[in-house]
Amino acid sequence: MKKALEALRGAFVLLWTALDQIRRFAVNALFLVLLILLFGLLLADTRPQVEEGSALVVAPSGVLVEQLYSSPVEEAILDLLDQERPETLMKTLLEAIEKATADDRIEVMYLDLDKMQGGSLSKLQTLRTALEEFKAAGKTIIAAADYYGQPQYHLAAVADEVYLHPMGMVLLTGYGSYRSYYREALDKLEVDWNVFRVGEYKSAVEPYLRNDMSPEARKSRLAWLSKLWSAYRQDVAGARGLETAAIDDYVDNLHLLLSDHDGQAAELAKATGLVDEVAHHDQVRERLIELVGEDEVTESFRQIGYRTYLEAVAKPQEAGEEAVAVVVAKGAILGGSQPAGRIGGRSTARLIRRARENEKVKALVLRVDSPGGSSFASEVIRREVELTREAGKPVIASFGSVAASGGYWISMPADEIWAHPTSITGSIGIFAMVPTFQRTLAKLGVHNDGVGTSNLAGTLRPDRELPAEAALAIQEMIDWGYRDFITKAADGRHMTVDEIDRVARGRVWTGRDALRLGLVDHLGGLEAAIAAGAARAGLAKDYEVIYFEKEPSSTDRLLARFLGWLATRMGLQLDLSPRSLPLVSLLEPLAGPADGLQFTDDPKGLFAYCFCEPN
């Protein structure tokens, strides 16, 4: 019996050993196959081809942004899984349109706006300029959507032919700025929301102090919102050959106009000249086939997507001996190290430092698209900008949609500041908020007590009343922070502190007004700012433009390329069907705004932030 068991055990060991060897072989073989595929991918030229007479399909998805938040691997996975991108990079769109403008193989652009969810006016105007240059080259733009919201229509209006689905509509609403106000709720909950600020126009804290907008904030916001709306109306009216009064009539009397057209919104849009044709998808497809011909394989019009087109025409960039560096500062300004597509005090400062220490870089452009955030993190970044200028390398600040509060702070040392006419800037001010909940807890029977060695012991506990001495100390820091802000702004702008104070105190301005007031030097986009940096550095025309961004690892890059190749081989395409817009929360989170700023993300709790983007 014992011998039989030993024999059985020996057989089991042999079987297990054999299975283990087979498993190891299988895993190693699979790994070897994967390596071969990867090396084959690296060596093979898998670039797509541009067929003569193709239509360039420009189909932005999500929100137009200066910098993507997702990594290359995440982008590749979105392609592989046929998922819609939440953001579209402006630089990619502009590059594709610019190259197609000069490409004789592309005569038609199909502007598909169904998946686009939004974009600020300055971004829309920049993209619109590229579309106008495409048309000026004698080429045709066809725009189509199931539904046009305000951002989508701004782009569509420039097209030669604008199509709308019979079940769709054009919804123009103007610009607004609405927030929820919590004063009454805080009183009912007996929450003490201690607020400290400088500037009667610094309205970021108003929802915690009032139940409505202050007269100062109302006047200031209506002023710049009106200027944005005026620019929007002029753009679309001019493109469609209409009077701006016709746009006003459409917006203000939509209910009456719909009644006159039996509620048929699409027919109303055609009757008022906002669109050219009301058409189903197949009719738009037939029109595009008429223009560029039919692809026999897909039985649709001959086409190439703008991302695929960029892959097809990509050429290795010739490395110049000298370069202009571009660092993008997008989103709320937070402390520490943040991922690509966000601003971190340390991470963004590190990118600026890398650019400064690069011998090839002769000038720096700081592209700012930020409403601000942590004053501490803003100062860390500002210091690196200042050091770059002191190192003898010109610094140009270029404002995108918004460069306000902390966004303006980090730009102050620049040699020149460029803004778009509809950029939102200013809001020079600072605030802090310290909520305490001791009265709320007391209603629930929770009390706090203890001892301390000073009046400040236990300060900033959310379950204790803020001591008067602490409140005075915080206000002193706020006052000093504001003086520091306007003093540095005055130094950077070569103005007096009083002159800056008169246009500061939290006041928000458009780029055009900021130029008049001396807060910026020139009006223009990123390309103009890059050219200005090159000119200040005395560079020849063959200089290189290098974007300094948080770089993905080599593994991430290799994996992203493999996934992209796999998606292509599997014949996967991005979903072109319309998706519903994301729901917007009715209440702003008390912890901070939706873009990621947290009111605890600053060593001293001091913030230079502006709630100044229209909704």
C-alpha angles and dihedrals in degrees: 000000000000091000091049091052092048090050091049091049091049091051091049091050091050091048092048091047091050092048091048091051091048090049092050091048092049093049092046091047091050090048090050091051090050091050091050091051092049094048090045089052091051093049098040124083101231096165115138121241128241110230116217112262096016123155114237108231111213106188111162115193131203118350126343108245141176093227133016120243093205125083125239090257091052090049091051092048090052088056093045093049093042092241126157117249116242092212139032120208113233093210091058094049093047093047092051093049092046093051092045091051089063095038115099090200090067116067101151135046122202108206105202108187102171095105099040111108103183153312137191120263094251091055092046091051092049091051091044091057089056090050091051090052089052089054092045088060087065096260131133130241121201115191123194137168141156088231134009119212120186097275094044093049093051088065096038093054092070093057123107090231125023118197128191129188114248090242093048136086144198109243116193115173107164122236125302140174114211130163137171117254121213108186097109092043091049090050092051090049090044092232116160105218102188110203129191124183147143121224131047089233095052091106099165089100098044097097088066094048104038145028093228143023117287119243090246093053091043092053094045096046095045089052096058095034089055091053092051091049092048090053091047093050092048091050098051096036091051093048093049097041093245135130117253087237088065090058090049091050092050092051100040097042102034092127092053094044091050090051090054089054097045091252094300100143096181093053089048091054090053094045092052092049097248093121133023102216140014104220144159122239093262091052092053089048091051091050091053091047087052089055103041107012133248129294105226093207099052095026087223132101119299104266150155126199117238094243092049089046091056090051090051096051098035115129128184107266112243107240110235123209091239132036147188112226122217121201116186118213105191130168135002116345109244134175127259125008118338131187124258111292094036134082118243124179092229101029097049091042088052091054091052090048091050090053092048094050093048106101091207092059113088100170138020129219115196107202106202124196102158140117089208132246134181111035090207093054089044090056092049090055094042090055092056090050089051092049090051091055092046088052088065097256114125115239123207121189114209118194121213123185095324134007103166137144105344088011088061092041094062091049100052099096093053120121089227135011119209122192136180112245088247097041114126112230144149116053087145102183144096138226145176132199128200114183119195126190104193094120092047091051092047089060086059092048096257115132134178126216139154145119135272139182095236144020090262096052109120092015118160093025106143090220095056132069112257107255116241090236090055091048091053091048092051092049090051089054090048091051091048091046091054092048089049090049096051093040092055090044090052091050093049094045096041090236133122122265090245091053091052092044091056091059095034128059089111095305116154123217139183117242092255092054091044089057091052091049095047097248091119133026106215144012116235146096135269095282091055090049091051090050090050091052091050091048093051089050091048094237125169120239094265095069119136126237113219123188111212107209137152100281124225117234120264088251091055091049093049093046092047091053092048092050091048091051090047092052090051093049090049090052094239118164132187114266107259096188118112118262127203117258115256116264114255117222114245092218127053109229112257090226092066145297123317097254094073108273111141119196090224095058099099130075092231097026092244118143137192100193135143127206088203110130115110121242 
